[in-house]
């Protein structure tokens, strides 16, 4: 049956491309990113799923008044196996990031183009490749009237790009009963070009807003004010010492160290000849699990206190996202072992388990003690202009997921 299913997947290339085209045409941007959420995209996808033989399609709606119809939708499409003793989950996210600078796109980001073996458009790789490849796996089983040993559920989440408070985090907090103790999870949202890396661990993540309050005045009379921008700039430089304060290295992760980087900078005064009385910047911190985020915050506070004392400013912190690293997935877990075998068989490469600096929704499920693998074959064009999905990656992922699923369904 495995060979029949693999051959069936090969016939779905045009189906997967058109699924991608339809998804790309419906932007699903968070309200905080200037959009209305995922409602329209979820409605369209549900229509496509209803054309298939899923046994149930369920909506889990996280309330948010700023979103269309006041909800951020999460969809679960379930295909029942011979036994419901456990469920094999595939999780993808519906939302995307904004296109960014329009002049850097060579085409309309919301009108998918096919160029050779590439699909170009916003969201095609992050994370619609995962949506398409997981749907294709189950469609092959349906079309051949094959029922796997266990249930398969496709989970399409909201809000992955802005913290998952209305997506995976909301579900794990409010609906943990939908997951069984023997369930396993695929999250196709990180990977590499050759498909050899299986993510089993993540660092802690903290995004910190740093607000510096001084006193505004004319720039030609700086003694009459307190330059918030100057003080904040000194603090940015001081934060470089976080690298030496928290130096632990672990080669399981890429990169193998904690990272502490200043990123976003808000505008202060609009004119050149005014000394700014307030300044706002942000830090992106990815911290090795060895350290507690409370330790990092304490050190940031200590450094801020030094700047306050020197410049006479007041500095406050507002965490934008904060998540202590979840327990890693055991590299010897059944899903990891099965996925390694499938990668070797389908792609002919030697796979290895590793950890990443970025955070994924896998953390929410790992905190429920569910074994999760984050895996996909990616060109790593997420968030870039002219984002693309390699068709061979998309279809190859489907084959890898199919073979892994069959291995997980083998009776011991």
N, C-alpha and C positions, 0 to 999 in steps of 0.2 A: 504493500500500500504506500510505503514511503516514496518509492520512485514515481508512482502515479500522481501523488500529491505534488511532488516537486515539478513534474512535467506540467501539471495543471497550473501551477503558479507562473510558469513561463508564458502561459497564454494570456496573462492578465496585465501585460505591460501597458497597453493602451487604456485599460480600465483604470490603472493606478495614475496614469498621467492625467486623465480627465477628472479623477477625484481631486488631484492636486489643483487643477485649473479652477474647479468650483470653489475649493477652500480658499485659494489665493484671492479670489474676487470679492471675498467678504472680510474686510479688515476686522480683527477682534482685538481692539486696543483697550486697555484698562482706562477707566475714567481719569485716573491720575496721569495718564499719558495722552489725554485729549480725546479718548474714544468713549464708546457707550458699553463696552464689555463684550461678552461672547454670545449674547442671545441669538443674533441673526445667524451666526456661523453654526451654533448648536442646532438651530431649527433646520438649516439646510442639511447638515450632516445626519440628523435624525431621519430626514426624508430619504437619504441614500441608504441608511442602515435598514430602513423598513422594506427596502426592495430585496433584502437578503433574508435568510431564514433564522434570524436570531430568535431565541425563545422568549426574551424579554428585553425591553429598553426602558431604563429608569432615569429620571432626572433627580438630582440632588441639588437644590437651589440654595446658595448662600445669599442672604439678603444684603443688598447695598443700594441705598436710595438713589445714588448718583448714576447707577447703571440702568440700561434699558429695561423697562418693566420692573425695576427695583430688585433684580436678581443677577447673580453671577452663576450660570448653570454649569453643572458637572454631569456628564452622561455616562451611564454604564450599560453596555450591550453584552448580554450573556448568551453563550451557546452551551447548552447542557451536554455533559458527557455521560458515560454509562453510570458513573457514580458522582455524587456531589460531596464526597468526603473531603475534597479539597478543590481549590480553584487556582488555575494558572492565570495570572493577571498580566495584561499589557497596558501600561499607562503612558499616555501622550497628553500634551497640553494644547488647548485650543487657541490661547492668546498668542499674540506676536508683539514685537517691539515696533515703534514707528520707523518709517523708512530712513529718517535722517535727512541729510542734505540732498535735496531733489536733483541738483545739478550733477551729482556724482553717479546717478543712475543712468544707464544707457537705454532703459526702457521703463515703461510704467510699472512701478513695483507691484501694483494690484492687477495687472494683466499678465498672467504667466506666459512666458515665451519658451519654446522648445528650440534649443540651439545644439545640434548634434546630439550628444548623449547627456545634455544638461537641461534641467528645468530652471528657469530664472524668474525670481519674484520674491517679495517679502514673505517669509514664513515657510518657504518650500523645504528648507532643510531643518529649520528650527520652528516648529516641530512636526510639520505636516508629513515629512518623510516617515516619521514614526506612525502617524495616523494611517497613512496609506499601506505601509508594510504590514501592520498588525491586522488591518481589515482583510488584506489579501490572504493571510494565513488562514483565517477562519472561512473566508469565501471558498477557498480550495476544498476544505473539508465539507462544506455545505453542498457544493456542486457535485461532489463525488459521493454524497450521502454517507459520509464517514463521521461517526461519533467517537471522539477521543475517550480515553479511560476516565478523565476527569473534566470538570467544567472549565471553560475558557471564558474570561470576562475582559472586555475592552473598556478601560476607564479613560475618558476624555475630560481632563480637568481644566478649570478656569485658573487665571491669575498666577501662573507659574513665573511670569516675567517680573512681577512686582511683589513677590514675597509669599504667594500661595495662601494668604489669609482667607481667601474666598474659594480656594481650591483644595489641594491635598491636605493642607493644614486644617482647614474647616472639616473635611471629611474624617480625618483621623481623630479629631477632637469630638465631633458630634455624631459620627456614624461608625465607630470602631467595630460594632457588632456585625457589619457586613463582611468582615474578614475572619476567616477561620484560622485556627492555630497551625494548620499544616499548609496554608496557602503560600505561594511563591510569586515573586514579582519581577517582571521585565520593565525597565524604564529606558527606552531608546532615546536618550537625550545627551549623550556624551560618547566620545569615541575618537578613532583616528582613521587615517586614510586606508590602511591595509586591513583594518578590522581585527587587529591582534590584541587590543586592550579591553579588559573587563574591569570596570570600576566597582570596587567592593568597599571603599572607604572614602570619607570626605573630611575636610577640615571644618572647624567651627567657623562661623561667618558673623561678621559684625560690620554694619554700615553706620557710621556715626556723623551726625550733623554737629558742627562746632560753631558756636555763635560767640563773637567777641564784641563787647560793648565798650566803646570809648566815649569821646565827646567831639561832636562836629564843630568845625570852625573854618575860617578862611585859610587856605593853604599857605598864604604869605605870612600868617601869624600863628604858626604851629604851637607856640607856647600857650595859646588861649584854649587849646583843645587837647584831645588825646587820640592819636592815630590808631584806630582799630585795625586797619589793614596792616600797618607796620607790625603791631603786636601779633596778629594772626600769622603773618609771614614768618616771624621768628618761631612761633609754635609749630608750624609746618616743618621747619628745619629740625626742631627738637624731636619731633615724632620719628625722625630717621633712627634715633637711638633705640626704638622699639625692636629693631632687628637684632641688636646686640643684647638687649634685655631678655629676649625670648628666642634663643639661638638653636633650639633643638632641631636636629636634622633626622629625617627618616626617608630612605630611598624608595619606600613603597609609594610615596606621593610624588606628584609632578606639579609644580616644583617641590623639591624635598624640604623646604623650609616654610616658616610662617611669612606672610607678606603684609606690609602696612603701607598703603599708598594713598596720598592725597589725590582726589579725583575732581569732582564737581566743584565749581566756584560760582557763587551767586554774585550778581551785580551789586555794587555798593552805590556810591554817588554817581550821577550821570555826567558830571562836568569835571574838568581837570583841576580847577582851582578851588576845590573844596576838599578839606581833609575829612575822610569818612569817619562817622561816629559808630558805625556798625559794620561788621564784616562776617560773612558766612562761607565756610567751606566744608567739604565732606571727606571722610576717610573710609576707605575700603580695606577691611582687615580680614585676612584668611589665616586662621590660627591653628597650629598643630593641636590635636586632641589632648596632648600632654598638659596643656595649659588651660586654666579656666578663664573664661571671658571676664569674670570679675577681677582677675589679676591684671588683665590688660587694661581694663577701665581704670583701675586704681593707679596704674603707672601713667596713663594719659592724664588723669586728674592731677597727679603730682607735678608733671611737666607744665600743665596749665597754670597751676598755682605759682610756679616760678615766674612765668610770664606775667601773670597778674601783678605780682609783687614788683617786678621791674618796671612795668609800663603803666600801672595804675588803672588797668582795664578790669572788666568782669567777663569771665569766660564760662559759658554753660554748654552742656552736652545734651543732645537729643538723639537717642538710638533710633535709626530708621529700620533696621533689621538686626536681629540678634538671635542666634541659634547655636547652642553648644553642640558639638559634633555628636552624632548618633553612634551607637555601637556599630562597628564594621560588620559586614557580612563575612562569615567564615569562608576563607578561600577553599575549604574542603566541603562546603555545603553542596547538596545534590544539584542545585541549579547551576552552580559554578562549574562543577565537574561535567555536567551534561552540556553546558554551553561551550566549554573548551573542546569537547569531542565534536560538537557540531561545527565549530569554526574550522577545525582541522579538516573535517570531511568536506565541507562546502567550499571553503576558501583556500585550503592548502597552506595555511600559515600557522605558526606556533603561537598560541595565545598565552597571555599572562595576566594575572590579577594585579591591580594597582589602585592607588588612591589619588584623588584630585584636589586641587585648591579651590575650585569653584563649588558652590553648593547646588544640589539638585533635590527634587522632591523625594528622592529615595530616602532621605533622612527621616521623613515623617513616618514612613512604613517601617523603617528599621527600628524606630522607637517603639513600635508595636511588636517587636521581636519577630518580624517577618524577614526571611532571607530575600534580598533584593540584588539584582545585577543591573548596572547601568551600562548599556551596550548598544552601539550602532556603528556603522561604517560611515564616517563623515569626512567632508572636505573642509570642515571648520570655517564656513563662511557666515555663520550665525552673526546677526547684528551688523553685518557689513553691507555697503552698497553693492548692488548686483548679486545679492545672495543667490546661491544656486544649490540644487540637489542633483547629484549624479544618479542617473536612472539605474545604472548597474548597482550602485550602493543600495538604493531603495529595494530593488528586486532581490538582491543578494541577502539583505537583512531578512526579508520574508522567508527565504530558504533556510537561513540559519535559525530563525525563530521556530520554523516548522520542525526541523530536525531535533532541536532542543526539546520542544514540546513532546514529541514522540518518545524521546529518551526518558523524559520525566514521567511518561505514562506507562513505561514498561513495568510489568509486575515483577516484584523481587522474588 
